Amino acid sequence: MSTIRFGTIVGLVLGSIWVFAGFLSALLVAVLAAIGAVIAAVVTGRLDLAEYMGHQHD
């Protein structure tokens, strides 16, 4: 799936949530989705948090 297609789908989902449940619900979903994306990136090895936490690789 391309980045543009994924972004469009995310925008449609958040827009639908905003319409039916309100802005705060859409904001909460966006924040939780971002947290989930970071966790997935760490688990798959695409993001190394050691760099941001001051740890060094040996």
C-alpha distance matrix in Angstrom:
0.0 3.8 6.6 8.4 6.6 6.6 10.1 11.1 10.6 12.5 15.0 15.7 16.3 18.5 20.3 21.0 22.4 24.4 25.9 26.9 27.8 28.5 27.4 28.3 26.2 23.1 24.0 24.5 21.1 19.6 21.8 21.2 17.4 18.1 20.5 18.2 15.6 18.6 19.9 16.7 16.7 20.4 20.2 17.7 19.8 17.5 20.2 23.9 26.0 29.2 29.0 29.1 31.8 34.2 34.0 34.2 33.0 35.8
3.8 0.0 3.8 5.4 5.3 6.2 8.6 10.0 10.8 12.4 14.2 15.5 16.7 18.4 19.9 21.3 22.8 24.3 25.9 27.4 28.2 28.5 27.0 28.1 26.4 23.1 23.7 24.7 21.5 19.4 21.7 21.7 17.9 17.9 20.8 19.1 16.0 18.7 20.7 17.8 17.2 21.0 21.4 18.9 20.4 17.6 19.9 23.6 25.7 28.9 28.2 28.2 31.2 33.5 33.6 33.7 32.7 35.6
6.6 3.8 0.0 3.8 5.5 5.1 6.0 8.5 9.9 10.5 12.1 14.2 15.4 16.3 18.0 19.9 21.1 22.2 24.1 25.8 26.4 26.2 24.4 25.4 24.1 20.6 20.8 22.0 19.2 16.6 18.8 19.2 15.5 15.1 18.2 17.0 13.9 16.3 18.8 16.4 15.5 19.3 20.3 18.2 19.3 16.2 17.9 21.7 23.4 26.7 25.8 25.5 28.6 30.9 31.4 31.7 31.0 34.1
8.4 5.4 3.8 0.0 3.8 5.5 5.1 6.1 8.7 9.9 10.5 12.3 14.3 15.3 16.2 18.3 20.0 20.8 22.3 24.4 25.3 25.0 23.3 24.8 23.7 20.0 20.6 22.3 19.6 17.0 19.7 20.5 16.9 16.8 20.2 19.3 16.5 19.1 21.7 19.6 18.9 22.7 23.8 21.8 23.1 19.9 21.4 25.1 26.5 29.9 28.9 28.3 31.4 33.8 34.5 35.0 34.5 37.7
6.6 5.3 5.5 3.8 0.0 3.8 5.5 5.1 6.3 8.7 9.9 10.6 12.4 14.3 15.2 16.6 18.5 19.9 21.1 22.7 24.0 24.2 23.0 24.6 22.9 19.4 20.6 21.9 18.8 16.9 19.8 20.1 16.5 17.2 20.4 18.9 16.5 19.7 21.7 19.4 19.4 23.2 23.7 21.8 23.6 20.8 22.6 26.4 27.8 31.3 30.7 30.1 33.0 35.6 36.1 36.7 36.0 39.2
6.6 6.2 5.1 5.5 3.8 0.0 3.8 5.4 5.2 6.2 8.6 9.9 10.7 12.3 14.1 15.4 16.7 18.3 20.0 21.4 22.1 22.4 21.0 22.1 20.3 17.0 17.9 18.9 15.6 13.8 16.5 16.5 12.8 13.6 16.7 15.1 12.8 16.1 18.0 15.8 16.1 19.8 20.3 18.8 20.7 18.1 19.6 23.4 24.6 28.2 27.8 27.1 29.8 32.6 33.1 33.9 33.3 36.5
10.1 8.6 6.0 5.1 5.5 3.8 0.0 3.8 5.5 5.1 6.1 8.6 9.9 10.5 12.0 14.1 15.3 16.2 18.2 20.0 20.6 20.3 18.6 19.9 18.6 15.0 15.6 17.2 14.5 12.0 14.9 15.7 12.3 12.6 16.1 15.4 13.1 16.1 18.6 17.0 17.0 20.6 21.7 20.5 22.1 19.1 20.0 23.7 24.5 28.1 27.4 26.3 29.1 31.9 32.8 33.8 33.6 37.1
11.1 10.0 8.5 6.1 5.1 5.4 3.8 0.0 3.8 5.5 5.1 6.2 8.6 9.9 10.4 12.2 14.3 15.1 16.4 18.4 19.6 19.5 18.2 20.1 18.7 15.1 16.5 18.3 15.5 13.6 17.0 17.7 14.5 15.5 19.0 18.1 16.3 19.5 21.7 20.1 20.5 24.1 24.9 23.7 25.5 22.7 23.7 27.4 28.2 31.8 31.2 30.0 32.8 35.6 36.6 37.6 37.4 40.8
10.6 10.8 9.9 8.7 6.3 5.2 5.5 3.8 0.0 3.8 5.4 5.1 6.2 8.6 9.8 10.6 12.4 14.1 15.4 16.6 17.8 18.4 17.7 19.2 17.2 13.9 15.7 16.9 13.6 12.5 16.0 16.0 12.8 14.6 17.7 16.3 15.1 18.6 20.3 18.6 19.5 23.1 23.5 22.5 24.7 22.4 23.5 27.1 27.9 31.6 31.4 30.2 32.7 35.7 36.4 37.6 37.3 40.6
12.5 12.4 10.5 9.9 8.7 6.2 5.1 5.5 3.8 0.0 3.8 5.5 5.2 6.1 8.4 9.9 10.6 12.2 14.2 15.5 15.9 16.2 15.0 16.1 14.2 10.9 12.2 13.4 10.3 8.8 12.2 12.5 9.4 11.1 14.4 13.4 12.4 15.7 17.6 16.5 17.5 20.8 21.5 21.1 23.1 20.7 21.3 24.8 25.1 28.9 28.8 27.3 29.6 32.8 33.7 35.1 35.1 38.6
15.0 14.2 12.1 10.5 9.9 8.6 6.1 5.1 5.4 3.8 0.0 3.8 5.5 5.2 5.9 8.5 9.9 10.3 12.1 14.2 15.0 14.6 13.2 15.1 13.9 10.2 11.7 13.8 11.3 9.6 13.2 14.4 11.9 13.1 16.6 16.4 15.4 18.4 20.6 19.8 20.5 23.8 24.9 24.4 26.2 23.6 23.9 27.3 27.4 31.2 30.7 29.0 31.4 34.5 35.8 37.3 37.5 41.1
15.7 15.5 14.2 12.3 10.6 9.9 8.6 6.2 5.1 5.5 3.8 0.0 3.8 5.5 5.0 6.1 8.6 9.7 10.5 12.3 13.8 14.2 13.7 16.0 14.2 10.9 13.4 15.2 12.4 11.8 15.6 16.2 13.9 15.8 19.0 18.3 17.7 21.0 22.8 21.8 23.0 26.2 26.8 26.4 28.5 26.2 26.7 30.2 30.4 34.2 34.0 32.3 34.6 37.8 38.9 40.4 40.5 44.0
16.3 16.7 15.4 14.3 12.4 10.7 9.9 8.6 6.2 5.2 5.5 3.8 0.0 3.8 5.4 5.1 6.2 8.6 10.0 10.7 11.7 12.6 12.5 14.0 11.6 8.7 11.5 12.5 9.4 9.7 13.4 13.4 11.3 13.9 16.7 15.7 15.8 19.2 20.5 19.7 21.4 24.4 24.8 24.7 27.1 25.1 25.5 28.9 28.9 32.7 32.8 31.0 33.0 36.4 37.4 39.1 39.2 42.7
18.5 18.4 16.3 15.3 14.3 12.3 10.5 9.9 8.6 6.1 5.2 5.5 3.8 0.0 3.8 5.4 5.1 6.1 8.7 10.0 10.1 10.0 9.2 10.7 8.9 5.4 8.0 9.7 7.3 7.1 10.9 11.7 10.3 12.4 15.3 15.2 15.4 18.3 20.0 19.9 21.3 24.0 24.9 25.2 27.2 25.1 25.0 28.1 27.7 31.5 31.5 29.3 31.3 34.7 36.0 37.9 38.4 42.0
20.3 19.9 18.0 16.2 15.2 14.1 12.0 10.4 9.8 8.4 5.9 5.0 5.4 3.8 0.0 3.8 5.4 5.0 6.2 8.7 9.9 9.4 9.0 11.7 10.4 7.3 10.1 12.5 10.7 10.5 14.1 15.3 14.1 16.0 18.9 19.0 19.0 21.9 23.8 23.5 24.8 27.6 28.6 28.7 30.7 28.4 28.3 31.5 31.1 34.9 34.7 32.5 34.6 37.9 39.3 41.2 41.7 45.4
21.0 21.3 19.9 18.3 16.6 15.4 14.1 12.2 10.6 9.9 8.5 6.1 5.1 5.4 3.8 0.0 3.8 5.4 5.1 6.2 8.3 9.3 10.2 12.6 10.4 8.3 11.9 13.3 11.3 12.2 15.7 16.1 15.0 17.6 20.2 19.7 20.3 23.4 24.7 24.3 26.1 28.9 29.4 29.6 31.9 30.0 30.1 33.3 32.9 36.7 36.8 34.7 36.6 40.0 41.2 43.2 43.6 47.1
22.4 22.8 21.1 20.0 18.5 16.7 15.3 14.3 12.4 10.6 9.9 8.6 6.2 5.1 5.4 3.8 0.0 3.8 5.5 5.3 5.4 6.8 7.9 9.4 6.8 5.3 9.1 10.1 8.3 10.1 13.2 13.4 13.1 15.9 17.9 17.8 18.9 21.7 22.8 22.9 24.9 27.3 27.8 28.6 30.8 29.1 28.9 31.8 31.1 34.9 35.2 32.9 34.4 38.0 39.3 41.5 42.0 45.6
24.4 24.3 22.2 20.8 19.9 18.3 16.2 15.1 14.1 12.2 10.3 9.7 8.6 6.1 5.0 5.4 3.8 0.0 3.8 5.6 5.5 4.4 4.9 7.7 6.6 5.0 8.2 10.3 9.7 10.7 13.6 14.8 14.8 16.8 19.1 19.6 20.5 23.0 24.5 24.9 26.5 28.9 29.9 30.6 32.6 30.6 30.0 32.9 32.0 35.7 35.7 33.1 34.8 38.2 39.9 42.1 43.0 46.6
25.9 25.9 24.1 22.3 21.1 20.0 18.2 16.4 15.4 14.2 12.1 10.5 10.0 8.7 6.2 5.1 5.5 3.8 0.0 3.8 6.0 5.9 7.8 10.8 9.7 8.7 12.0 13.9 13.1 14.3 17.3 18.3 18.1 20.3 22.7 22.9 23.7 26.4 27.9 28.0 29.7 32.3 33.0 33.6 35.7 33.7 33.4 36.4 35.6 39.3 39.3 36.8 38.6 42.0 43.6 45.8 46.5 50.2
26.9 27.4 25.8 24.4 22.7 21.4 20.0 18.4 16.6 15.5 14.2 12.3 10.7 10.0 8.7 6.2 5.3 5.6 3.8 0.0 3.8 6.1 9.2 11.2 9.2 9.3 12.9 13.8 12.9 15.0 17.8 18.0 18.2 20.9 22.8 22.7 24.1 26.8 27.8 28.0 30.1 32.4 32.8 33.6 36.0 34.4 34.1 37.0 36.1 39.8 40.2 37.7 39.1 42.7 44.1 46.4 47.1 50.6
27.8 28.2 26.4 25.3 24.0 22.1 20.6 19.6 17.8 15.9 15.0 13.8 11.7 10.1 9.9 8.3 5.4 5.5 6.0 3.8 0.0 3.8 7.1 8.0 5.9 7.4 10.5 10.9 10.8 13.3 15.4 15.7 16.6 19.2 20.6 20.9 22.7 25.1 25.9 26.5 28.7 30.7 31.2 32.4 34.7 33.2 32.6 35.2 34.0 37.6 38.1 35.4 36.6 40.2 41.7 44.3 45.1 48.7
28.5 28.5 26.2 25.0 24.2 22.4 20.3 19.5 18.4 16.2 14.6 14.2 12.6 10.0 9.4 9.3 6.8 4.4 5.9 6.1 3.8 0.0 3.8 5.7 5.6 6.5 8.8 10.2 11.1 12.7 14.6 15.8 16.8 18.8 20.5 21.4 22.8 24.9 26.2 27.1 28.9 30.8 31.8 33.0 34.9 33.2 32.2 34.8 33.4 37.0 37.2 34.3 35.6 39.2 40.9 43.5 44.6 48.2
27.4 27.0 24.4 23.3 23.0 21.0 18.6 18.2 17.7 15.0 13.2 13.7 12.5 9.2 9.0 10.2 7.9 4.9 7.8 9.2 7.1 3.8 0.0 3.8 5.4 5.1 6.1 8.6 9.9 10.5 12.3 14.2 15.2 16.5 18.4 19.8 20.9 22.7 24.4 25.5 26.9 28.8 30.2 31.4 32.9 31.0 29.8 32.3 30.8 34.4 34.3 31.4 32.9 36.3 38.2 40.8 42.0 45.7
28.3 28.1 25.4 24.8 24.6 22.1 19.9 20.1 19.2 16.1 15.1 16.0 14.0 10.7 11.7 12.6 9.4 7.7 10.8 11.2 8.0 5.7 3.8 0.0 3.8 5.4 4.9 6.1 8.6 9.7 10.4 12.2 14.0 15.2 16.4 18.1 19.8 21.2 22.5 24.1 25.6 27.1 28.5 30.1 31.5 29.9 28.5 30.6 28.9 32.3 32.5 29.4 30.6 34.1 36.0 38.7 40.1 43.7
26.2 26.4 24.1 23.7 22.9 20.3 18.6 18.7 17.2 14.2 13.9 14.2 11.6 8.9 10.4 10.4 6.8 6.6 9.7 9.2 5.9 5.6 5.4 3.8 0.0 3.8 5.4 5.1 6.2 8.6 9.9 10.6 12.2 14.3 15.4 16.3 18.2 20.1 21.1 22.3 24.2 25.9 26.8 28.3 30.1 28.7 27.6 30.0 28.5 32.1 32.6 29.8 30.8 34.5 36.0 38.7 39.7 43.3
23.1 23.1 20.6 20.0 19.4 17.0 15.0 15.1 13.9 10.9 10.2 10.9 8.7 5.4 7.3 8.3 5.3 5.0 8.7 9.3 7.4 6.5 5.1 5.4 3.8 0.0 3.8 5.4 5.1 6.2 8.7 9.9 10.4 12.4 14.3 15.2 16.4 18.5 20.0 20.8 22.4 24.5 25.6 26.7 28.4 26.7 25.8 28.4 27.3 31.0 31.2 28.5 30.0 33.6 35.1 37.5 38.4 42.0
24.0 23.7 20.8 20.6 20.6 17.9 15.6 16.5 15.7 12.2 11.7 13.4 11.5 8.0 10.1 11.9 9.1 8.2 12.0 12.9 10.5 8.8 6.1 4.9 5.4 3.8 0.0 3.8 5.4 5.1 6.2 8.6 9.8 10.6 12.4 14.2 15.2 16.7 18.5 19.8 21.1 22.8 24.4 25.7 27.0 25.2 23.9 26.3 24.8 28.3 28.4 25.5 27.0 30.5 32.3 34.8 35.9 39.6
24.5 24.7 22.0 22.3 21.9 18.9 17.2 18.3 16.9 13.4 13.8 15.2 12.5 9.7 12.5 13.3 10.1 10.3 13.9 13.8 10.9 10.2 8.6 6.1 5.1 5.4 3.8 0.0 3.8 5.4 5.2 6.1 8.5 9.9 10.6 12.2 14.1 15.5 16.5 18.2 19.9 21.3 22.5 24.2 25.8 24.4 23.0 25.2 23.5 27.1 27.6 24.8 25.8 29.4 31.0 33.7 34.7 38.3
21.1 21.5 19.2 19.6 18.8 15.6 14.5 15.5 13.6 10.3 11.3 12.4 9.4 7.3 10.7 11.3 8.3 9.7 13.1 12.9 10.8 11.1 9.9 8.6 6.2 5.1 5.4 3.8 0.0 3.8 5.5 5.1 6.0 8.6 9.9 10.3 12.1 14.3 15.2 16.1 18.1 19.9 20.8 22.1 24.0 22.7 21.8 24.4 23.3 26.9 27.5 25.1 26.4 30.0 31.2 33.6 34.3 37.9
19.6 19.4 16.6 17.0 16.9 13.8 12.0 13.6 12.5 8.8 9.6 11.8 9.7 7.1 10.5 12.2 10.1 10.7 14.3 15.0 13.3 12.7 10.5 9.7 8.6 6.2 5.1 5.4 3.8 0.0 3.8 5.5 5.1 6.2 8.7 9.8 10.4 12.4 14.3 15.1 16.4 18.5 19.9 20.9 22.4 20.6 19.6 22.3 21.3 25.0 25.2 22.8 24.5 28.0 29.3 31.6 32.3 36.0
21.8 21.7 18.8 19.7 19.8 16.5 14.9 17.0 16.0 12.2 13.2 15.6 13.4 10.9 14.1 15.7 13.2 13.6 17.3 17.8 15.4 14.6 12.3 10.4 9.9 8.7 6.2 5.2 5.5 3.8 0.0 3.8 5.4 5.1 6.3 8.6 9.8 10.7 12.5 14.2 15.4 16.8 18.5 20.0 21.2 19.6 18.1 20.3 18.8 22.4 22.7 20.0 21.4 24.9 26.4 28.9 29.9 33.6
21.2 21.7 19.2 20.5 20.1 16.5 15.7 17.7 16.0 12.5 14.4 16.2 13.4 11.7 15.3 16.1 13.4 14.8 18.3 18.0 15.7 15.8 14.2 12.2 10.6 9.9 8.6 6.1 5.1 5.5 3.8 0.0 3.8 5.4 5.0 6.1 8.6 9.9 10.5 12.2 14.2 15.4 16.4 18.2 19.9 18.9 17.6 19.8 18.5 22.1 23.0 20.6 21.6 25.3 26.3 28.8 29.5 33.0
17.4 17.9 15.5 16.9 16.5 12.8 12.3 14.5 12.8 9.4 11.9 13.9 11.3 10.3 14.1 15.0 13.1 14.8 18.1 18.2 16.6 16.8 15.2 14.0 12.2 10.4 9.8 8.5 6.0 5.1 5.4 3.8 0.0 3.8 5.4 5.0 6.1 8.7 9.8 10.3 12.2 14.3 15.2 16.3 18.1 16.7 16.1 18.9 18.2 22.0 22.7 20.7 22.2 25.8 26.6 28.7 29.0 32.5
18.1 17.9 15.1 16.8 17.2 13.6 12.6 15.5 14.6 11.1 13.1 15.8 13.9 12.4 16.0 17.6 15.9 16.8 20.3 20.9 19.2 18.8 16.5 15.2 14.3 12.4 10.6 9.9 8.6 6.2 5.1 5.4 3.8 0.0 3.8 5.4 5.0 6.3 8.7 9.8 10.5 12.4 14.3 15.3 16.4 14.7 13.5 16.1 15.3 19.1 19.4 17.3 19.1 22.5 23.6 25.6 26.2 29.8
20.5 20.8 18.2 20.2 20.4 16.7 16.1 19.0 17.7 14.4 16.6 19.0 16.7 15.3 18.9 20.2 17.9 19.1 22.7 22.8 20.6 20.5 18.4 16.4 15.4 14.3 12.4 10.6 9.9 8.7 6.3 5.0 5.4 3.8 0.0 3.8 5.4 5.2 6.2 8.6 9.9 10.7 12.4 14.3 15.4 14.4 12.8 14.8 13.5 17.1 18.1 15.9 17.0 20.7 21.5 23.9 24.5 28.0
18.2 19.1 17.0 19.3 18.9 15.1 15.4 18.1 16.3 13.4 16.4 18.3 15.7 15.2 19.0 19.7 17.8 19.6 22.9 22.7 20.9 21.4 19.8 18.1 16.3 15.2 14.2 12.2 10.3 9.8 8.6 6.1 5.0 5.4 3.8 0.0 3.8 5.5 5.1 6.1 8.5 9.9 10.5 12.1 14.1 13.5 12.7 15.1 14.6 18.3 19.5 18.0 19.1 22.7 22.9 25.0 25.0 28.4
15.6 16.0 13.9 16.5 16.5 12.8 13.1 16.3 15.1 12.4 15.4 17.7 15.8 15.4 19.0 20.3 18.9 20.5 23.7 24.1 22.7 22.8 20.9 19.8 18.2 16.4 15.2 14.1 12.1 10.4 9.8 8.6 6.1 5.0 5.4 3.8 0.0 3.8 5.5 5.1 6.1 8.6 9.9 10.5 12.1 10.6 10.3 13.3 13.5 17.2 17.9 16.8 18.5 21.8 22.1 23.7 23.6 27.0
18.6 18.7 16.3 19.1 19.7 16.1 16.1 19.5 18.6 15.7 18.4 21.0 19.2 18.3 21.9 23.4 21.7 23.0 26.4 26.8 25.1 24.9 22.7 21.2 20.1 18.5 16.7 15.5 14.3 12.4 10.7 9.9 8.7 6.3 5.2 5.5 3.8 0.0 3.8 5.4 5.0 6.2 8.6 10.0 10.5 9.3 7.7 10.2 9.8 13.6 14.4 13.1 14.7 18.0 18.4 20.2 20.3 23.8
19.9 20.7 18.8 21.7 21.7 18.0 18.6 21.7 20.3 17.6 20.6 22.8 20.5 20.0 23.8 24.7 22.8 24.5 27.9 27.8 25.9 26.2 24.4 22.5 21.1 20.0 18.5 16.5 15.2 14.3 12.5 10.5 9.8 8.7 6.2 5.1 5.5 3.8 0.0 3.8 5.4 5.1 6.1 8.6 9.9 10.0 8.9 10.6 10.3 13.7 15.4 14.4 15.2 18.6 18.4 20.3 20.2 23.4
16.7 17.8 16.4 19.6 19.4 15.8 17.0 20.1 18.6 16.5 19.8 21.8 19.7 19.9 23.5 24.3 22.9 24.9 28.0 28.0 26.5 27.1 25.5 24.1 22.3 20.8 19.8 18.2 16.1 15.1 14.2 12.2 10.3 9.8 8.6 6.1 5.1 5.4 3.8 0.0 3.8 5.4 5.1 6.1 8.4 8.5 8.8 11.4 12.2 15.5 17.0 16.7 17.9 21.0 20.4 21.8 21.0 24.1
16.7 17.2 15.5 18.9 19.4 16.1 17.0 20.5 19.5 17.5 20.5 23.0 21.4 21.3 24.8 26.1 24.9 26.5 29.7 30.1 28.7 28.9 26.9 25.6 24.2 22.4 21.1 19.9 18.1 16.4 15.4 14.2 12.2 10.5 9.9 8.5 6.1 5.0 5.4 3.8 0.0 3.8 5.5 5.3 6.0 5.0 5.3 8.4 9.9 13.2 14.1 14.2 15.9 18.7 18.2 19.1 18.4 21.6
20.4 21.0 19.3 22.7 23.2 19.8 20.6 24.1 23.1 20.8 23.8 26.2 24.4 24.0 27.6 28.9 27.3 28.9 32.3 32.4 30.7 30.8 28.8 27.1 25.9 24.5 22.8 21.3 19.9 18.5 16.8 15.4 14.3 12.4 10.7 9.9 8.6 6.2 5.1 5.4 3.8 0.0 3.8 5.5 5.1 6.1 4.9 6.2 7.3 10.3 12.0 12.2 13.3 16.1 15.2 16.3 15.7 18.8
20.2 21.4 20.3 23.8 23.7 20.3 21.7 24.9 23.5 21.5 24.9 26.8 24.8 24.9 28.6 29.4 27.8 29.9 33.0 32.8 31.2 31.8 30.2 28.5 26.8 25.6 24.4 22.5 20.8 19.9 18.5 16.4 15.2 14.3 12.4 10.5 9.9 8.6 6.1 5.1 5.5 3.8 0.0 3.8 5.5 7.8 8.1 9.3 10.6 13.0 15.3 15.8 16.3 19.0 17.6 18.6 17.4 20.1
17.7 18.9 18.2 21.8 21.8 18.8 20.5 23.7 22.5 21.1 24.4 26.4 24.7 25.2 28.7 29.6 28.6 30.6 33.6 33.6 32.4 33.0 31.4 30.1 28.3 26.7 25.7 24.2 22.1 20.9 20.0 18.2 16.3 15.3 14.3 12.1 10.5 10.0 8.6 6.1 5.3 5.5 3.8 0.0 3.8 5.7 7.8 9.8 12.2 14.5 16.1 17.1 18.3 20.6 19.1 19.5 17.8 20.4
19.8 20.4 19.3 23.1 23.6 20.7 22.1 25.5 24.7 23.1 26.2 28.5 27.1 27.2 30.7 31.9 30.8 32.6 35.7 36.0 34.7 34.9 32.9 31.5 30.1 28.4 27.0 25.8 24.0 22.4 21.2 19.9 18.1 16.4 15.4 14.1 12.1 10.5 9.9 8.4 6.0 5.1 5.5 3.8 0.0 3.8 5.4 6.6 9.7 11.5 12.8 14.4 15.7 17.6 16.0 16.0 14.2 16.9
17.5 17.6 16.2 19.9 20.8 18.1 19.1 22.7 22.4 20.7 23.6 26.2 25.1 25.1 28.4 30.0 29.1 30.6 33.7 34.4 33.2 33.2 31.0 29.9 28.7 26.7 25.2 24.4 22.7 20.6 19.6 18.9 16.7 14.7 14.4 13.5 10.6 9.3 10.0 8.5 5.0 6.1 7.8 5.7 3.8 0.0 3.8 6.7 9.8 12.2 12.5 13.7 15.9 17.8 16.9 16.9 15.6 18.5
20.2 19.9 17.9 21.4 22.6 19.6 20.0 23.7 23.5 21.3 23.9 26.7 25.5 25.0 28.3 30.1 28.9 30.0 33.4 34.1 32.6 32.2 29.8 28.5 27.6 25.8 23.9 23.0 21.8 19.6 18.1 17.6 16.1 13.5 12.8 12.7 10.3 7.7 8.9 8.8 5.3 4.9 8.1 7.8 5.4 3.8 0.0 3.8 6.2 9.0 9.3 10.0 12.3 14.4 13.9 14.4 13.8 17.2
23.9 23.6 21.7 25.1 26.4 23.4 23.7 27.4 27.1 24.8 27.3 30.2 28.9 28.1 31.5 33.3 31.8 32.9 36.4 37.0 35.2 34.8 32.3 30.6 30.0 28.4 26.3 25.2 24.4 22.3 20.3 19.8 18.9 16.1 14.8 15.1 13.3 10.2 10.6 11.4 8.4 6.2 9.3 9.8 6.6 6.7 3.8 0.0 3.8 5.5 6.3 7.9 9.5 11.2 10.3 10.8 10.3 13.9
26.0 25.7 23.4 26.5 27.8 24.6 24.5 28.2 27.9 25.1 27.4 30.4 28.9 27.7 31.1 32.9 31.1 32.0 35.6 36.1 34.0 33.4 30.8 28.9 28.5 27.3 24.8 23.5 23.3 21.3 18.8 18.5 18.2 15.3 13.5 14.6 13.5 9.8 10.3 12.2 9.9 7.3 10.6 12.2 9.7 9.8 6.2 3.8 0.0 3.8 5.3 5.3 6.3 8.8 8.6 10.4 11.2 14.9
29.2 28.9 26.7 29.9 31.3 28.2 28.1 31.8 31.6 28.9 31.2 34.2 32.7 31.5 34.9 36.7 34.9 35.7 39.3 39.8 37.6 37.0 34.4 32.3 32.1 31.0 28.3 27.1 26.9 25.0 22.4 22.1 22.0 19.1 17.1 18.3 17.2 13.6 13.7 15.5 13.2 10.3 13.0 14.5 11.5 12.2 9.0 5.5 3.8 0.0 3.8 5.4 5.1 6.2 5.0 6.8 7.9 11.5
29.0 28.2 25.8 28.9 30.7 27.8 27.4 31.2 31.4 28.8 30.7 34.0 32.8 31.5 34.7 36.8 35.2 35.7 39.3 40.2 38.1 37.2 34.3 32.5 32.6 31.2 28.4 27.6 27.5 25.2 22.7 23.0 22.7 19.4 18.1 19.5 17.9 14.4 15.4 17.0 14.1 12.0 15.3 16.1 12.8 12.5 9.3 6.3 5.3 3.8 0.0 3.8 5.6 5.7 6.1 6.8 8.5 12.3
29.1 28.2 25.5 28.3 30.1 27.1 26.3 30.0 30.2 27.3 29.0 32.3 31.0 29.3 32.5 34.7 32.9 33.1 36.8 37.7 35.4 34.3 31.4 29.4 29.8 28.5 25.5 24.8 25.1 22.8 20.0 20.6 20.7 17.3 15.9 18.0 16.8 13.1 14.4 16.7 14.2 12.2 15.8 17.1 14.4 13.7 10.0 7.9 5.3 5.4 3.8 0.0 3.8 5.6 7.7 9.8 12.0 15.7
31.8 31.2 28.6 31.4 33.0 29.8 29.1 32.8 32.7 29.6 31.4 34.6 33.0 31.3 34.6 36.6 34.4 34.8 38.6 39.1 36.6 35.6 32.9 30.6 30.8 30.0 27.0 25.8 26.4 24.5 21.4 21.6 22.2 19.1 17.0 19.1 18.5 14.7 15.2 17.9 15.9 13.3 16.3 18.3 15.7 15.9 12.3 9.5 6.3 5.1 5.6 3.8 0.0 3.8 5.7 9.0 11.6 15.0
34.2 33.5 30.9 33.8 35.6 32.6 31.9 35.6 35.7 32.8 34.5 37.8 36.4 34.7 37.9 40.0 38.0 38.2 42.0 42.7 40.2 39.2 36.3 34.1 34.5 33.6 30.5 29.4 30.0 28.0 24.9 25.3 25.8 22.5 20.7 22.7 21.8 18.0 18.6 21.0 18.7 16.1 19.0 20.6 17.6 17.8 14.4 11.2 8.8 6.2 5.7 5.6 3.8 0.0 3.8 6.5 10.0 13.0
34.0 33.6 31.4 34.5 36.1 33.1 32.8 36.6 36.4 33.7 35.8 38.9 37.4 36.0 39.3 41.2 39.3 39.9 43.6 44.1 41.7 40.9 38.2 36.0 36.0 35.1 32.3 31.0 31.2 29.3 26.4 26.3 26.6 23.6 21.5 22.9 22.1 18.4 18.4 20.4 18.2 15.2 17.6 19.1 16.0 16.9 13.9 10.3 8.6 5.0 6.1 7.7 5.7 3.8 0.0 3.8 6.8 9.7
34.2 33.7 31.7 35.0 36.7 33.9 33.8 37.6 37.6 35.1 37.3 40.4 39.1 37.9 41.2 43.2 41.5 42.1 45.8 46.4 44.3 43.5 40.8 38.7 38.7 37.5 34.8 33.7 33.6 31.6 28.9 28.8 28.7 25.6 23.9 25.0 23.7 20.2 20.3 21.8 19.1 16.3 18.6 19.5 16.0 16.9 14.4 10.8 10.4 6.8 6.8 9.8 9.0 6.5 3.8 0.0 3.8 6.5
33.0 32.7 31.0 34.5 36.0 33.3 33.6 37.4 37.3 35.1 37.5 40.5 39.2 38.4 41.7 43.6 42.0 43.0 46.5 47.1 45.1 44.6 42.0 40.1 39.7 38.4 35.9 34.7 34.3 32.3 29.9 29.5 29.0 26.2 24.5 25.0 23.6 20.3 20.2 21.0 18.4 15.7 17.4 17.8 14.2 15.6 13.8 10.3 11.2 7.9 8.5 12.0 11.6 10.0 6.8 3.8 0.0 3.8
35.8 35.6 34.1 37.7 39.2 36.5 37.1 40.8 40.6 38.6 41.1 44.0 42.7 42.0 45.4 47.1 45.6 46.6 50.2 50.6 48.7 48.2 45.7 43.7 43.3 42.0 39.6 38.3 37.9 36.0 33.6 33.0 32.5 29.8 28.0 28.4 27.0 23.8 23.4 24.1 21.6 18.8 20.1 20.4 16.9 18.5 17.2 13.9 14.9 11.5 12.3 15.7 15.0 13.0 9.7 6.5 3.8 0.0
